[in-house]
Amino acid sequence: MDVVEASIRDRLHEGDRRETGSSEIVAAMALSDFKVLGAVLECLDDPDPGVVSHAAHALMRVGEQRPELFDPSCDFLLERLAGPKQWEIGEQLPKILVRTNLSDIQLETLARTLERNIASEWSIVAACSLQAIVDLALAGRINAKRAKSQLNSALSSKRKALAARARVLSARLDRATKS
């Protein structure tokens, strides 16, 4: 681990896992320094759950402003999303990946991963995956029928929160596809 990586990891280690900690500061640094962004990406594999949580949040903040910065890292992010070791990864990475310039193969990988993650044990991962599928459909990146199929399955979920989220998203998708 070099000096930048160690410094970024130390910053992301600060604070409670349930709070954003220094992730906002780290995100601001990553927006202007690709080496910092790389160090934050590496923190997704850290053994400390707090570091991973704060790294995921920092990356999401970067993705809100500059999603193109993640284009070279899409495969790395897709791998982490495919088997998230903690819920923050499954919550934040879909928000980033739906905004990136994915190849057709990467887009299909993302869609399949999101479909699988709807069945995640973590409700927030399921909800964020469903949201991302709808976002992809609304952007015309996947077929709206594919998203509707996932929404229909979620509508019959025993998870009341997921079913409720599916109702809201279904109405949104219906309005968008009828106009």
Summary of the structure (lengths in Angstrom):
residues: 179
radius of gyration: 16.5
end to end distance: 52.1
largest distance: 53.5
contacts: 595
relative contact order: 0.09
helix: 77%
strand: 0%
